[in-house]
Amino acid sequence: MASEKATLVLGGAALGAVSFAAYQKFTQKPARPLTPAVVQPPRPQQPQQPQQPGNSLNTVEKAREILPFGFPGPVNDLVYRNAYITSYNRRDRNPNWVAEHLTAAKLKRGPDVDRQKSTFKEDDSIPLQFRAKLNDYFRSGFDRGHMVPAADVKNSQVSMNETFFLTNISPQVGEGFNRNYWAHLENFCRELTRSFSDVYVFTGPLYLPHQEADGKFYVKYQMIGNPPNVAVPTHFYKVIMTHHNGKYNVGAFVLPNQPISDNTPLTAFKVPLDAVERGTGLVFFDRMGEAKAGLGDLCRDTECKLVIRQFNDAKKKALPSA
């Protein structure tokens, strides 16, 4: 166990809190309590707003001169489904984030809804040259890991089918992670609907630095596919907000994309929300304004503990690409 923890700092990440403490040190931004000033999007960097009509026209004309044949991007595709929304990264061929809203009513199984009827499929809403493909995962050694799990949308066969689009999928280590600890975390999110009226969940990949023998930090991750198209995240995050009777709580967790012992407490992977924001370049719950600084701690309002369930042998013996 000691050797396992040694390999789980930053690159392999045993304890999320430890890894992110190191990560924060090297982002050149001192760790401090969450305040609106820390997490506000960079709107104050636009002092000329509102611009005068003359200045705005001049800016447009300059853009036309510099970019006469169009803006190259980057483009992040927003894909709207019945039960979730995803932002898709064309370069990494992974989601940036996938968002869902869980309630007790939504988790009730609908008539004749069956996961066996669902199949993985490419998303034709993404241009072909940027699309993750089924062949990218073939014999890759990684599971096609759901960001929004099929079990979250048992109320509709259509919604369940939509969770199998590759825009909702990332390469995940199978045994010990996707089929085990990660599945336990997904179940934890569902169980929260027993205590809270609303559970909002953001899920996505991270590519975090790892300290190597020379003492320097590097961001390294595997690519899969032929040609190599799809990035294999080093970590995954879940940002969970709960709501009940006007009170909001938040919990943020970062897990390494590798086998994790069922004995590892979930709180070992708990991190500050702003750490996930800096690691992803995202800003969560920005429309809350100053109220965001007063969000409660999820793990103080409820016990952040996984219920370890032994899944059936068929799932455990699933092919690595499944």
C-alpha positions, 0 to 999 in steps of 0.5 A, a space after each residue: 500500500 505504501 508503494 501504491 501511495 508513492 506512485 499516486 502523487 500527481 502523475 499517478 495520484 493516490 490521494 487527490 488532496 496531496 496531488 492537487 496541493 503539489 499541482 497548486 504549487 506549480 501553477 504560480 497561483 497561491 492557494 487561498 480561500 475561495 472568494 468571488 475575486 478568485 473564481 470570477 471569469 476574466 471579464 474585468 480584463 475588458 476595460 473598454 466595454 462598452 466600446 464606442 461604435 467607432 472603436 467596435 467597427 475599427 476592431 471588426 475591420 482589423 479582424 477582417 484584415 488579419 483574418 480575411 479567410 476565417 477564424 481557425 478556432 479552437 472550436 468546442 462542440 456543445 452537444 445537447 441530449 435529453 439527459 445531459 449536455 457535453 462540451 466536446 474537445 476536437 483536439 483530444 477527442 474527449 469531452 471537456 465536461 459533461 453535465 447532468 441533473 439528477 433527481 429521485 424521480 429521474 432515476 426511476 426505471 422506465 418500462 422496458 428500458 434495458 442497457 443491453 439494447 444500447 450500443 456504442 456509436 460515433 457522434 455524427 454531429 461532430 465533423 468527421 476529421 475530429 470525431 472519436 471513432 469506434 476503431 480508436 478503442 479497438 484493442 486499446 486496452 482501455 474501456 469506453 468509460 461513460 462520463 454520464 453513466 447509463 444507470 443515471 438515465 434508466 427512465 428512458 431508452 432513448 436517453 440511455 442510448 444517448 449515453 453511448 455516443 462517443 462524445 460522452 466517452 473517455 478512455 478509462 482503465 477497466 479493472 479496478 477503475 471504470 468497472 470498480 471504484 469509478 462505478 462506486 463513485 457514480 453510485 454515490 452520486 445517485 444515492 445523494 438523491 435520497 437526501 437532496 432534491 437536486 444533484 448537479 454533476 459535472 464530469 470530465 478528464 484531466 491531464 495533470 503534471 507528473 514529477 519525474 526523476 529529474 525533479 521536473 514536472 511533465 504532462 504526459 498521456 497516452 494516445 490511442 487509435 490508428 492513427 493515434 487520435 484519442 487522448 487518454 486522460 491521466 485523471 478524471 474529476 467529478 464536481 457535485 452540487 447538491 440542493 435542498 430547501 434553498 441550501 447548496 453544497 459542493 464537493 469536488 473530486 479528482 481520481 487517477 485513471 488507474 486501479 484504485 483499491 476499494 478500501 481507499 476512502 472517497 475523501 482521499 480524492 476531495 479537492 477544492 473547487 478552484 483547484 479543478 477550475 485551474 486544472 481544467 480552465 473551466 469556471 463552474 457555477 459562475 452565474 451564482 455570483 457572490 453566493 458561490 463563495 458561500 457554498 457549503 461543503 458537501 462532505 460536511 453536510 453528508 458522509 462522503 463514503 462509497 457503498 462498495 457493491 460487487 458487480 456481476 461477473 458479466 460486467 467484470 469480465 467485459 472486454 477492455 474496449 467495452 
